[in-house]
Every structure is written in C-alpha cells, then in structure tokens.
C-alpha cells in the first residue's frame, strides 16, 4: 500500500480526524489535483461559523472550485453536492451503497439514507454499511423484519432515524448501542416514550398530539429535536431544546427555550409572528425558519422585538422584501437570510449587513439581480436562487449555483 493509500485509509477509518485530511490535501495540491484545494478550503470553513471574518471569502472560493470541476463533484451526484464535508462525501443513498460504487468507497461515509422499506441484500455485505454511524429511514416506512440483519451488519451504528405506523414493533429491535433515535410518533405517544429511556439524543415528530403524549415527551431528559403537527394552544413545560418545528400552527403556544425554531404553515401567519415577537422565549432562538405568508407589518414587529437579539439565521420563505426598513434592526447581526423575493426597488446596501454570508431567494427581477451581482458585499459568500426565475443567470455569473438553492445548511456543506 502506497503512502497516499495509507492516508486515505486513515481518513476513512477515523472520519473525525483533521490531520490525515490536511496531509492528504498537501500531497494532492503538490500533484496539481484540485481535490486537495477543496479539502483545504473545507477544513478552514469547518473551523468558522457564518459571520466570522473570512467565512464568506472561503465559501465563495469553495463554490467556484466545485463549479470549475463539474466532472468531479457535480456530475456523479448533482443533487448531493452539499454532502461534501471537509473535502469528502460523508453521506450516501442506499442505491449508491448497494451498487458498490468504487469511487464512493474512498470517502469516509458515515450516514446512509434509505429509500426502500427493506434493506437490499446487496447492502448487507457492503463495507460502507460496516462503517455507518447513521441510517435514516425517514423517507419510507421501515420494515421490522429487515432490521435484525441490518443492525447485525452495521456494528458501528450509533444513530437510527425511522418512520413507521407501529413504532412499538420497531423500538425493541434497536440495539442499546444506538444512542440517538429519531422517529415519527403516532398512536399511543406515552407508550412510545416509555421505550425511549437510556438513549442519549432523541428526535421526535408527533403527528397526532394529545395532552398525555406531549407530557410524556416533556419528561424525556434527552429530547433534542421535536416536531409537532397541529400543536395545541398550550404545551407542557419542556426542557431546553435544540430544535422545535410546529406544523399547521394557527395559534402560537408558549414556547420552551429553543435554539432553532421552525413554523410551517398557518391560517394566520401574521398573528403567529406577532405573538412570537412578544414572547420572551424568542430570546433563545438563533435560527428562525418561517414557511408562512407574511405582511411587512408582522415582519417589522419581529425585527423590532426586544427578544430578537440572538437571531443569526432568518428564513422568511413566504415574504417579498420590498423595503429595507422592515428588517433594519436585524441587519447588523444576521449571517444567513432567506426570502421569497427581492423587490425591484430594494436598497440592497441597507439589507445586506456586514456579517451576512449567505443569501437565498426564490425570485428577483433582472434589475435587482444585476445590482446585487455588481455590488460590493465582501462578506457575502453565497447567493442562491431558482434557476428558472428571472435574474438567475445574472446571479450565477458571480455566485455559482452548485448547492441546492433552498437546501438545509444543517444537512451538509
């Protein structure tokens, strides 16, 4: 085995270590291989957060590099470029694993997404499965009969996400070594929660909440992420959460402390946002994602809230930003901004603050796209839009559109 193969084996065997990646990158750069520069850029990015000095410039350099070599990073997995992390793919689909993709085997894959309820036989002997730390069945109801063989062939598995109408049939099959669980919970929520003790990280999506079920969820000491479909007007007292998602939320309940809050769909989006602006729990929120149709008045109320001081990422997916004054109080602190559309007369200099590293919008007319592409925004490293919309080609002249336009940054990158 040559020195490069040994370095690659060290990267695959220890996905969390930076040193072998850095040495491997230096060797590739010496050989003129652009993969070395990608590893170097992404190692630097991994040490920074959006808004830190230099983050935007590194992000832009990374995207230009990926766009310059589409045969390496765009053609094979065009929809999963965001699964490149610290220079290598970290996630794969079950189809790629089952095909025994030789190129993919050179990457430290630790997560597998499954699109089929049963694990194909070809998957069970894959070396990628032997290395997997996370398996995600959220896209398809899992078949309990397939799980014993799957777990037997995934000895390093520590995280398992699944969807099923019968969680009580699945949970007894999950080995105790799997410390992190994510699942859709329906039926007897309290009975499901009784089977979750001993896990160190829990992500739950409660489909039909009732008082007893939510109270059982609130007693889970290791609950990190919670989604509630049609939340009631009152919630029990939860411990601080990493993430809370409220779906079909027509009235905002009192909130627990939460770092990331998402509200998706409401008959009264403006009323929900005004209530949020007045809720002291907003003071803990760093990332706020609102998939709601909103008026300028409710967005302005949110921006003026005395509790909005920690907001860094703001997504207003159903809002057309016409007037820079609406967001003015938040502009100095935002590092990531998503809006539905940019108005033609929008004063970009007053919206794109000194820390804003990533901007996403669905729609922008060509004049505002041109002003954006020609403007001086040194912190802005990535601008994403929808390719079929006016102005998209102009944006792509400056910011290559290599990442999913409306993708979730937590999913990779």
Helices and strands as residue ranges (DSSP letters): H 3-13, H 19-30, H 34-46, H 55-68, H 70-73, G 78-83, E 84-85, E 88-89, E 91-93, H 94-98, G 104-106, E 111-113, H 121-124, H 127-131, E 134-141, H 144-152, E 159-163, H 167-170, G 171-173, E 180-185, H 189-193, E 201-206, H 211-218, E 223-229, E 241-247, E 258-264, H 269-277, G 280-284, E 287-293, H 296-304, E 313-321, G 324-327, H 328-331, E 336-342, H 348-351, E 358-364, H 366-374, E 382-384, H 392-398, G 409-411
